[in-house]
């Protein structure tokens, strides 16, 4: 089978922040810029991981104290966006080994994030990797976003891939829930901001704590060496590599 047909036969849906890229520094800086401009205390970086994954509005609102009013919250979002757009890739980089996966795994790769689509595209362009992705889906691309399965369904239909030939890779339970509800298999990673094991009802089919382990698994999966029983690198249910 030629490589073009191989790539069309498997679909890998990637969460962006905390899965593909380590964007913590730029997100924390933009968030703290916004809250400090309004006279509020900055966010502790250790608290930050619990705030990422639901989009900009959730992130900024979570950083503000309860006494912040509606006007202040809207202004904080504007301040965040203005700063983040100018500094979107100052410190953000792919986790080591991720680019090698994108280069070597013969599949249709898609970004499926809850970050605004324009920000996803700006970041991917700034990192000079747009050619790796067949599509970029953000949290505002459709009327629903993760953990709703709707964006997953849209990508399955767009690329004509059956659910059994698709995988969603992410670092949070939001990703695991979206994949499970869409009827596709899920891969959790532990190097990001979230916890893919947060809810037992949405436990990922596979779990990896190293990029190398994930790469071995995806190359085996696209090569047809891993099926429903999970034989090969990364057996089903919490395989730690």
Rosetta blueprint (number, residue, H / E / L):
1 X L
2 X L
3 X H
4 X H
5 X H
6 X H
7 X H
8 X H
9 X H
10 X L
11 X E
12 X E
13 X E
14 X E
15 X L
16 X L
17 X E
18 X L
19 X L
20 X L
21 X E
22 X E
23 X L
24 X H
25 X H
26 X H
27 X H
28 X H
29 X H
30 X H
31 X H
32 X H
33 X H
34 X H
35 X H
36 X H
37 X H
38 X L
39 X L
40 X L
41 X L
42 X L
43 X L
44 X L
45 X H
46 X H
47 X H
48 X H
49 X L
50 X L
51 X L
52 X L
53 X L
54 X L
55 X L
56 X H
57 X H
58 X H
59 X H
60 X H
61 X H
62 X H
63 X H
64 X L
65 X L
66 X L
67 X L
68 X L
69 X L
70 X H
71 X H
72 X H
73 X H
74 X H
75 X H
76 X H
77 X H
78 X H
79 X H
80 X H
81 X H
82 X H
83 X H
84 X H
85 X H
86 X H
87 X L
88 X L
89 X L
90 X L
91 X L
92 X L
93 X E
94 X E
95 X L
96 X L
97 X L
98 X H
99 X H
100 X H
101 X H
102 X H
103 X H
104 X H
105 X L
106 X L
107 X L
108 X E
109 X E
110 X E
111 X E
112 X E
113 X L
114 X L
115 X L
116 X L
117 X H
118 X H
119 X H
120 X H
121 X H
122 X H
123 X H
124 X H
125 X H
126 X H
127 X L
128 X L
129 X L
130 X H
131 X H
132 X H
133 X L
134 X L
135 X E
136 X E
137 X E
138 X L
139 X L
140 X L
141 X L
142 X L
143 X L
144 X L
145 X L
146 X L
147 X L
148 X L
149 X L
150 X H
151 X H
152 X H
153 X H
154 X H
155 X H
156 X H
157 X H
158 X H
159 X H
160 X L
161 X L
162 X L
163 X H
164 X H
165 X H
166 X E
167 X E
168 X E
169 X E
170 X E
171 X L
172 X L
173 X H
174 X H
175 X H
176 X H
177 X H
178 X H
179 X H
180 X H
181 X H
182 X H
183 X L
184 X L
185 X E
186 X E
187 X E
188 X E
189 X E
190 X L
191 X L
192 X L
193 X L
194 X L
195 X L
196 X L
197 X L
198 X L
199 X L
200 X H
201 X H
202 X H
203 X L
204 X L
205 X L
206 X E
207 X E
208 X E
209 X L
210 X L
211 X H
212 X H
213 X H
214 X H
215 X H
216 X H
217 X H
218 X H
219 X H
220 X H
221 X H
222 X H
223 X L
224 X L
225 X L
226 X L
227 X L
228 X L
229 X L
230 X L
231 X L
232 X L
233 X L
234 X L
235 X L
236 X L
237 X L
238 X L
239 X L
240 X L
241 X L
